Amino acid sequence: MRVVVIGGTGQIGTFLVPRLVKSGHAVLNVSRQRRQPYVPDRAWERVEQITIDRAESEAAGEFGDQVRQLDPDVVIDLTCYTLESARQLVEGVRSRVRHFLHCGTIWVHGPAIETPLTEETERTPIDEYGKRKAAIEDYLLTEARERGFPATILHPGHLVGPGWIPINPAANFNLQVFAKLARGAEVLLPNLGRETLHHVHADDVAQAFELSVARPATAIGESFHVVSPAALTLWGFAAVSASWFGRDARVRFLPWEEWRRSVPEKDAQVTWGHIFRSPNCSIEKAKARLGYRPRYRSAEAVREALFRLIEDGSLQV
């Protein structure tokens, strides 16, 4: 099939585009500018590169039409963040596309009452990003179920992969948390370290998109969580991370307000956003309907990303 991937050189697309090419699809990558994927692959030599500035094209009311003119059988949208953006693209390709896949987020969920969260759990997003993504999901599922539009939504967790910084055991992106664990230095964690994070390797997200493309009959009209097999507690994450360097984790717990004063405000805000939600999502639906089988557990995905950062000198331990 002819597959248009919007934003194909980003974190997910780095792994998804080669998968699609190797599965025999003709792949077109739509992006604002030419850039190299995070991981090289000879499959990119067979990808047609299309340069479109999405923001400018949408402002002119042309983006959906431009994508339709690429004559896609399948559209995979990895860079949609507003309902207006989704609507313009859907209206543009409605008459042409056989399958439309949108990249959502587990941030459509707020704090859980019961865990693990399922795709049927009522949406209670707590920030603007989550609310916008939930609105897009609702719109696409309504279009699918009431008007026959062939939409599928995949909700990744905390993306991990080589080339970018993974979220750490303090639930933010400060690499010094890993550096301290590697040295055997003390690390401060909020509360009792029992809050959770739910990572996913970008290649496992790519796997889920590839499976959805291959199984439209079970994917269309549905949303799926795409995360690792199990969430990590902050304490457990710290212990595992330290063990990679032959250390026992030296962790001290502080009440939230005291811990917050011990770190930069930006880090505190990121941490709060994660621990207040403490995501823990089920993948049973994706396993049963798509055949999703993540290759990486959370810690394995983070370890790969972390050691790549050490190798390229981005992290000194």
N, C-alpha and C positions, 0 to 999 in steps of 0.2 A: 504493500500500500504506500501511498504518498503521504508522508507524515510531516507536518509543520510543527516545529518545536519553538516556542517563543521564550527566549532567554536561555538558549541551550548551552552556553559556555559557562554558566554559573555552577554552583555546588552540585545540584542534582543533575543538570544537563551534562556535566563532565562525564558522568557514568552512563546516563540514559542514552545519549546520542549514539555512542559506539554500540551499545546493546541493540538498538533499533537497526542500525546498519548491518550488524552481524546476523540479525534475524531476517534480513532480506528486504527491508523496507527502503524506499527512496526517501531520504531525510533532508529537509530544508531547515536551516537554523536561522531564525529571525532575531537580530539583536541590534542595539543602537550603534555599536562600534565593534570592529574586529578585535578580538582578544583571544589569548590562548586559554584552553581549558586547564584546570588544576592538575590534571594527570594526562600526559601525552598518550595518544593511541593512533595507530595508522588508519583506523576507520574514519578519522576526520577527513582524510584525503578524498573520501567519497561523499562528503556532505556539501550541499549547495548553500553558500552563505548569502543571506539577504540582509542588507543594512536598512533598517527603518528605525527612526527615533519615535518610539511609541508615544511619548508625551506630546510631541509636536503633531504627530499624525492624529491622535485622539482629539487634540484641541481643534484641529481642522475638520473633525468628523469623518476621517478617511480610513482609520486603522482597520476596522472590520472589513471594509471593501478591499483594502490592500491585501489582507490575508486571504480573502475569498479568491482574489485574482491569482493566487499561487496554486489554485486548483487542488486543495487538500482533501484527502479522504479522512484524515485524522488531524485534529489540532490538539496540541498539548501546551497549555498556558501555565508557565512557571513564574510569571511576573505580574499577576493581576492583584491589585490591592484595594480597589473600590468597586462598589456596585455599578456605578456609571461606566467604568471601564469594562466590566464584564458584560453589561447590556450591549454596549456598542459592538463588541466582538461577536456576541451571540447573534445579534441581528444581521451582522455582516455575513456570517458563514452559515446561517440557519438553512438556507436552501441547498447547500453544497455538502456539508460535512456529514460523515457517517458516524463519527465518534468524537466527542469533545471532552477533554480531560483537564481538570483544574487542580492546581496545587493549593490545598488549604493549609491548615495548621491545627495542632491540638489546642492552641490558644482560643479556639471557639468554646472551650470548656473553662469554667471557673473552678473554684474549690469544690472538691467532690464530697457528696454525702455518702455514697457507697463506692468502693473500688473493687476491681478495676472499672474505669469508665468505659462505657460501650458507645457505639455509634448512635444508639437510641436514647442515650442520656440527654435530658433537656439541656439546651444550650444556655449557659449563664456566663458569657464573657465579661471580663472586668475592666478591659481597657479598649481604647479606640481601635487598635489593630485587631483584636479578637472580635469586636463587634462588627467591624467591616467585613472580616472574613466569614463570620456567621451569616451576615446578610447576603453575601455572595452565595454561600452554600444553600441557603433557603431559596433564593431566586433560581438557582440552577436545578435544584431538585423539583421545584414547582414546575419549571419549564419541562423537565423530563417527564414527570408523572401526569401533568395535565395537558401538555401540548406535544408530547412525543419528541422533544429535543433530546438527542443522545448524549446526555451529560453524565460524567463520573467525577467524584471529588475524592482526592486522597489527602489525608491529614498527617503530615510528618510530625515527629517530635523534635527534640533538640538536635539539629543537624551536626554531624561529625564527619570529618574526612581529612585526608592529607592536604595541607595547604592553607588551613585556617585554624583559628584558636578554638578549642573545645571549651564548653562550659565546665567549670572546675568544681571541686567538692564544697566550696563555699557558695556555689550557685551564681557565680559571676565569671567574668572573662579575664581576671587578673592572673597572668601566668606565674606570678610569684608564689601563689598558693602551691602549685606543682613544684616549684623550685624548693620551697621550704620542706615539703614532704620528701623530696629526693635527698636533701641534705640531712634529714632527721631533725630539723628545727620544729619548734612548736607552731601549730596552726590553730587559729581561733575559729570556731564554728558557732553559728547562732543557735540559741535554745539548746536542745539536746541532740541535734544532728539527726533527727528521725524524719525530717521532711524528705521528699523524694524528687528525683529528676528522671526524665525518661528520654534518653538519647536514641538516635538512630543513625546508622552509617548511611551516607548519601547513596552508596551503591545499592543498599537495600531498598531505599526509596525508589531508585531507578528500576530495580527488580519489580516492584509493585506496579509502576507505570507500564512496564513492558508486559506484565501479565494481564493488566487491564485491557491493553490494546489487543492482546491475543484472545481475550474472553469477553467480548462485548455483551453477549447475551446475559452474563451474570454480573457485569460491571455497570451497565447503563442504568441510570436512575438510582444509584446507590453512592454512599460515602463510606470510606474505609479509614481506620486508623493504620498508620504505617510507622511502627516504632520497633524497638528491640524486643526480645522476648520478655524482659522484666525491667522494671524501674530500679534505680539505685537510691538507697538512703544516703544522705550527706556523709554520715559517719562511715558507712560501708565503703563508699566511694573513696574517702580519704585513706582508709586502711588498705584497700586494693592498690591505690596509686602509690603509696609508700612502699608496698611490697615489690613493685617493679624495680626498685633501686636497692633491694635488700634491706629495707628499713621497716621498723614498726612505726605506725603513725603516732606522733605525739600531738594529741588533740586536747584543747581546753574549750569547754563550752561556756558561753556567756549569754545572759538574757538579751533579748533582741535589742532593746534600747542601748544597752552597754556595748554590745557587739557593733551596732551601727556607728557609734562614735569612734570605733577603733579603725575604721576603713574610710577611704574616700567616699563622698556622698554618691558619686556615680555608681560605684560598686554596690553600695548599700541599696540603691534603687533597683538595680538589676537583680540582686539577691532577693529582695522582697517580692518582686514580680514572680520569681520562680517558686519560692517557698510558700507563699500565700496560696498558690494554686496546688503545689505538690502533685504534679501529674503522675498518674499511674493508669495507663490505657490498655485495654484488651485488644489483641490482634486476632481473636478467634474468628471473627467474621471474614477478615482478609485471608486467613488460612483456609477456611472452609470453601469460600466462593472463588477465590483467585488462585489458590495454591501457594500463597505467600509463605516463604520460609526464610526468614532473615539469617544471613550468614554470620552476623556479628552480634554478640551480646554487648550491652552498653559499655562495659569496661574494656572489652577488646577493641571496640571502635575508637574509644578515647586513646587507648595506648598507641594505636597505629598513628593517630594524628599527632600525639605528643612527641613520639620519637622522631617523626619527620621534622618537627620544629627544632628538636635538639640537633638533628643531623645538619639542618641548614643554618644553624647558628642563631635562630630566633629565640631560643631558650638556653640559658646557661645553667647547668646543674653541677 
